[in-house]
Amino acid sequence: MEPITLLTGKAAVLDRANVDTDQIIPKQFLKRIERSGFGQFLFYNWRFDETGREREDFELNRPEYEGASILIAGENFGCGSSREHAPWSLLDYGFKVVIAPSFADIFHQNCLKNGILPITLSHSDIQSLVRQTEIQNQVTVNLPEQTVIGESGRPAAFDIHPYWKEMLINGWDEISITLRYDSEIQAFEEASAI
């Protein structure tokens, strides 16, 4: 996983509540076995019409959101099934941070485990951030300081468990943590083989 420390980038606003994982990545695209290649199917039924053309009225199809690395979403983002493909598709599309008033629990954990920083902010902090993106769409997320700030606003603080903070700052997943003890594991296996 890529480490997340200080990220400055464009933010795309998806002001919809209760966006479930089937809307994030529809079930017909879950046949792949690798973690990559899902970004093209992100929000597929909202992004494209029946003929495969981009819908002009869908938020993420707006030209000013092209290349966004931060997604600002509505209440209860990631509800529905527990599919891990949802964070895979967000990450493959280019989102490294998702900001919302609340997240579904399993989706929140899946984001953390896959290198996406889910940030919970109050409605008022999110509204302020959205207003700032309308002026100049540059948002900075500082994970070590646990703050989010737009170009023209005040920083909003967010909470994150220290374990996940360390994991994301270092770009570690659970396998990386285990591999840090590789020499001890090998020594144990060698001693046990006697």
Secondary structure, DSSP 4 states (H G I P E B T S, - for coil): ----SEEEE-EEEE--SS-BHHHHS-GGGTT--SSSS-GGGTTHHHHB-TTSPBPTTSGGGSGGGTT--EEEE-TTBTBSS--THHHHHHHHHT--EEEES-B-HHHHHHHHHTT-EEEE--HHHHHHHHHHHHH---EEEETTTTEEEETTS--EE----HHHHHHHHHT--HHHHHHTTHHHHHHHHHHHT-
